[in-house]
Amino acid sequence: MGDVEELVVRIEQGSLPLNERILLAEHLGELGDPRTEEWALVSGGPFPMGTDPEAEPDQKAHESPRLRPDVSTFEIMRTPVTTSQLARFIADGGYARREVWSDDGWAWKTEGNVLFPRFFSPAEHEEWRAYLTPNRPAVGVSWFEADAYARWAGARLPTEAEWEKAARGTDGRRYPWGDAWDEDAAAHRGHGPRCTVPVGVFARGESPCGALDMSGSVWQWCQDFYAPDAYAHADRRDPSGPPRGEEPARKVVRGGAWNTLPWSLRCANRNSYPMTARFSNLGFRCARGS
């Protein structure tokens, strides 16, 4: 067994303390974590989306009514996009390639003279270097930048329905790993360092389709505009959110993060940020197909 394969096994076997798994994952990132290049298949069909107010004590009004949308087959990245993957986009001239940016994204980038993700910039790199090791999820990335990366990679951002199906499967589970809370299945406030952690150190949190880090570590951008009543108007086949949403426009984010409480890590939990948000707890992953 090679060094890379052995490291993956040791990280995922689950018997090591979190701090040791993090150190191994940092080393794996330097060698090249193969899981960051893998895609998980999510088979088409209906699934339970949202929450039943009578059955979920942590339910928020914008998670209802509970839906059962029919989502086409697609693939989703097994892990969030990492710092090393985003660095390849930068090195390939991604911030100067008009063809991979939406019209609004290019206008935002040009007006602000945006040349890097926030924490990659020379002004902020040193202060945020702990977030920038190769195997950590890329953060400090606006929706526009995440969308441009996805286009460059021949993919797209997942819809909110796709994200939730990849996270919870078809049995309506509360968390990607099941209904019961598991302290060591995701990075959240009170478990792990007060920053991002390398991808894939919480193998116990794997979702039914095989995706890692669907909950915790970083919020993840989705394709959909946010509206609090989106579910009341959602299509039953491949819902993609409202056409624009409330102004100022916000996009849906999912999954909770390293600095959020456990209730926010529920698969059905929704949040949103302005499209220009570039925070240290906000990342993304890509989808393709359908």
N, C-alpha and C positions, 0 to 999 in steps of 0.2 A: 504494500500500500504506500502511495506517495505521500509527501508531506502535506499537500493540500487535502487529499482525501482523509488522511488521519486527523487533521485539524477539524474538518467538518464533523467527523464522527465524535470526537471528543467534546466539541461544543454542543452537539445535539443529543448526546446521551443523557444529559440532564442531571448527572450526579455531582457536577462541580459547582462550587459557589459562583454567584453571578460575577464577582470581581475577577475570578479566574477565567470565566468564559469570555469576558470582555477583553482581557489581555490576549487570549488565544485568537479571538476574532480580529483584533487589531493586526496581529501577525498574518492572519489569513488574508486580510485586506491588502497587505503589502505584496503577498504572493499572487493574489487574484482569486477572489471568492467566486467559484463557479455558479453559485446560487443566484448571483446578481444578474446573470445572463439567461436564466431559466424563466420559462413562462408556464403558467398553470392554466389548464383548460377548464372552462366552466360550461357545462352542457346546457343547451337550450331547454326552456320549459318554465312553468310558473314556480313562484316561491312566495312565502309570506314576508311582506315588507312592511315596516313600521311596527307600531305597538298597539295593543288593546288596552285602553285606559283602565279597564277593570282588572287586568291581570298583571300590570307592570307598575310597581310603586314609584319608580323613577321616571315614569313617562312624562314627556313634554308635549304640549298641545300640537306642535308642528310635526310630530311623528305620527299623527293620526289624520284621517281614519286608516285603519290597517288595510293594506292592499294585497292583491295576489296577482302581480303583473307577470306576463309571459315575456321572458327575456331571451333573445336569440343567443346561440352559442357564440362565445368569444374567448379570448385569452387575456390574462392579466399577468403582469410581472410578479414573480414570486416575492420580490422584495421591493421596497421603495428605491427610487433612483438614488445612487450613491454619489458621494463627492467625486470619486474617480471617474464615474460615468459622465457627470456633468462637466468635468474638466476636459473630456474628449470633445464635447460639443463646443466648448470655448476654443480649444486648440484648432478645431476645424473651421474656425471663423464664424461660428453660429450667430454671434451678435452682429455680424455684418451681412448676413445672408437674408436679403429681403424675402426670398421665396418661402422661408419657413416661418415667417411671422404673419399673424393676422393683421388686418389694416389697423385696428385699434391698438394692437400690441406694438406695431412699428411706430405709430404716432407717439405712444407713451415712451418708448425707448429713445426715439429721436429727440423729443422735447426735453427729456431728462438727461440726455447724453449718457445713457446706461450702457456700460461696456462690460460689466461683470455682474454675476449674482452679488448680492449685498456683501456677504462675508468674504468673498473672493477678492474684493477690491483692495488695492494697496493700503488704503487708509484704515481698513478694519481687519485685515488678514491676521495680524499678530495678536490682536485682542481676542479673536475668535478661533484661534488655531486648534483648540481642543475639539471643535466641531468639524474640522476639515481633514481629518485622517481619512485614508482612502475608502474604508468600509463603513463610514457613517452616512446616514441619509443626508442628501443634499438639502440644505435649508437656506433661508434668506432669498427665496425665489418667489417672485410674484406669479399670479395666474398666467400672465402674458408670457413669462419666461418658461414656465412649465409647459404651456401649450406649444411654444416654439421648439423646445427640446423634443417633445413627443412627435411633432411633424418631422423634425430632422431625423428621428429614429425610425420613421416609417410607421408610426403608431398614432395614438391620440390619448387624451385623458379619458378615464372611464366615466360613464354616466353614474349618477347617484344610485340608480337601481342596480347597475352592474356591480358597483363597489359593494353594495350591501349583499347581493347574492354571493359574490366571491367570499365575503366575510362570514356569512352565516349558513350558506348552503340552503337546503330545502326543508329543513326541519324546524325553522323558526327559533333557533337557539339564541340565547342572550348574548353570549360572547363567541368569538371564533372557535374556541376550544370546547364549548358546551354551555350548560346553564349555570353551573356552579362557579362562583368566584375562585380564582386561583392566583395567589399573590405573585407567583413566579412564572406567570405566563405572558407578561407584558411589562414594559417600562411605564411607570406612572409615578405620581407624587407619593413619596414615601417608600419607593422601592427602586433602587438604582441611583446613579449620580444625578445631580441637578443639571443635566444637559442631555443631549442625544446619546444613544449607545450604538455600537456597530450593529448592522443588520443581522438578523438571524440568530441572536444569542438567546432568544426565547422560543426554542423549538416546541415547547409545550403549548404555545399559543397558536400553532399552525391551524389554519382554517380547513374546512372540509375539502376544498379544491387543492390544498397544498400550499396556499399563499402564507407567507410569514409576515409578521409585524403589521397585520391589518388593524390591530388595536395597540395603542400606546406608542411611545417614542416620538412620532410626529403626526400632526394632522395632515390629511392628504387631500389635495385639490381634486375636485370632480369637474366634469364638463358643465353641469347644470347651473343656471342662474338660480339664486335662492328666492323663495317666497314662502311665508309662513303657512299659507294655505295650498301649497303645491299639490299635496296628496288628494285634495278634494277635486282637483281638476286633471289629475294624471291620466294619461292614456293607459290602457290595459295591455298594450303590446309595445314593448321597448320604450317605456316612458323616458323622456329626455328633459323634463323640467319646463318651466314657463319660458316664453319667448324672450323675456328680458328681466322680469322681476321688478321689485321696488327700486326707486332711485334714492341715493346712489347705488348703482348696480353692485351686487355682491354675488360671489360664487360659493357653492356648497363645499364644505370641507368635512371629512369624516375621520373617525378612528381614535380621537383623543390624542394625548401627547405626554411627554415625560413630566410635564408640570401640571397635569390635570388629575382630578380625583377619579376613583374607580368607576363611578356611575357613568362618566363620560366615555368609557371604553366599551359600552354596550354597542352591539352591531347596529341597532336602530337609532342611536343617538345622532342628531344633526347639529351642525354648526355652520357658520358662514363668515367670510371675510371680504373686504373690498378687494377687487382684482389686483390692486397695487400693493397689497400687504406683503411684507418681506420679513418674516419673523423667524426667530431661532427655534420655534417648535412647529414649523410649517414646511412640509415637503410634498412629495407626490410620487405616484407610480403611473405607468402607462398601461393601456389596453390596446387590443387590436382585434379585428374581425367583426362580423355581423354587419 
